[in-house]
Amino acid sequence: VDSHLDLPIVDVDINLLMARELKPFKAAVDADVALIMTSHVSFPKIDETGLPATLSKKILRDILRGVLGFNGLIISDALEMKAISGRFDVGEIVFHGLNAGLNIFLRCDDFDAVLELKDAIIKCVKSGRVDSSILYDSYIKIEAVRGRIKSALTLHPPAKFSPTLFRRNRAASRDISINTITLINGEAFKPIKDLNSIVILIPKSLERFLSRFDYDVVGMIVGEFGSYVENIVLYFYDESSPIEDIVESSRSVDGVIFFTYNAIFNKFQMDLYRIVRDMVSVIVVAGLPYDVELIEDSKPIFLTYGLNPLSLSALVDVLCGFEKARGKVPVKFKQHFSG
């Protein structure tokens, strides 16, 4: 089970855990690592409550702090993952996490959810369920790590920009992107360089994510596809989108490229896909690969495992037929797919 989807259960005792899973953690602690991230995995033979390690006092305080001797920062993995968000409300997450010894609660997908976590922490302390000394201890640890980072940057300042090194790194990154893109289903499709007009449908959640990195999202997408296709209609879609306009535009072009982005957490993406399915030429899964399991037809599906300027450029070259998708699927799907 992937913790993005549900809570994995590892049925091993402390002796096996120490001899196997915790070996690299012990080495990291011995090397004075500053920060360790928790996993959303349950170890019932170690913590009989069944709480995932992220929320387990037995694992974080007793084992990581006590047995391994770690004194640095403990940060959670992303709390929107279903192993946590699908089983605990925000109040439970904060209560168990603070008492377990979490110093940083990581939420990646929604700023409002970050504010909700903050409010839950304040409520937990004011109600007396969590002692304020726990927050002070986290503050001290966070400041200590900040100090280490500042010292490291003083001793080892960032390297000066090198045009030669930049070109080499960019070329290597693009090569990695080409080798990562994965084709699911082998149904033939017309290369987009042979099309005069296309509609590109991209979730607004993906646009928001990319905007955090100061990308010119519209320019990035239209620039790449516009190098080969003369007429492009771009929609960033969500529940408020004009469905009739999207359908009408999709009917009047030579091809439709439909992007999903973590659709397993957003039902509307597949609702829209079912509406425009007959017009879709190619599907691009730009987030978690498990979106593939929601697509029940034989259209070509490309996995990019994220999106940035280089991976988008590589994707366009693949869709044009200049490059082949060389990636291998790193996970198992419930249903069989060819390609």
Secondary structure, 3 states (H helix, E strand, C coil): CCCCCCCCECCCCHHHHHHCCCHHHHHHHHCCCCEEECCCCECCCCCCCCCEHHHCHHHHHHHHHHHCCCCCEEECCCCCCHHHHCCCCHHHHHHHHHHHCCCECCCCCCHHHHHHHHHHHHHHHHCCCCCHHHHHHHHHHHHHHHHHHHHHHHHCCCCCCCHHHHHHHHHHHHHHHHHHCEEECCCCCCCHHHCCEEEEEEEHHHHHHHHCCCCCHHHHHHHHHHCCCCEEEEEEECCCCCHHHHHHHHHCCCEEEEEECCHHHCHHHHHHHHHHHHHCCEEEECCCHHHHHHCCCCCCEEECCCCCHHHHHHHHHHHHCCCCCCCCCCCCCCCCCCC
